[in-house]
Amino acid sequence: MYLNELGLKDFRNYAELQVEFSKSVNIFIGDNAQGKTNLLEAIYMLAAARSHRDNNDRDLIRWSASAAKISGRVTRNSGSFPLELV
């Protein structure tokens, strides 16, 4: 099973983001405090429905927003299906 795409809206420091992933290796590169860990946290949340970093859901929502959304599309042998957390 692999993650094809990820969408974020008002999650942590991301106002909006759409990413498509390769079936092979994907590498996140950036300076400190650019959102690499936040991106990994969003992927973890789609898989586990909870954060590995924080117990308070309010901390996951961008400062000026009232809600956050994480969406993705996963592919496995039986086909492709969407996942979404709000």
Buried (B, 14 or more C-beta within 10 A) or exposed (E): EEBBBBBBBBBBBBEEBEBEBEEEEEEEEEEEEEBEBBBEBBBBBBEEEEBEBEEEEEEBBBEEEEEBBBBBBBBEEEEEEEBEBE
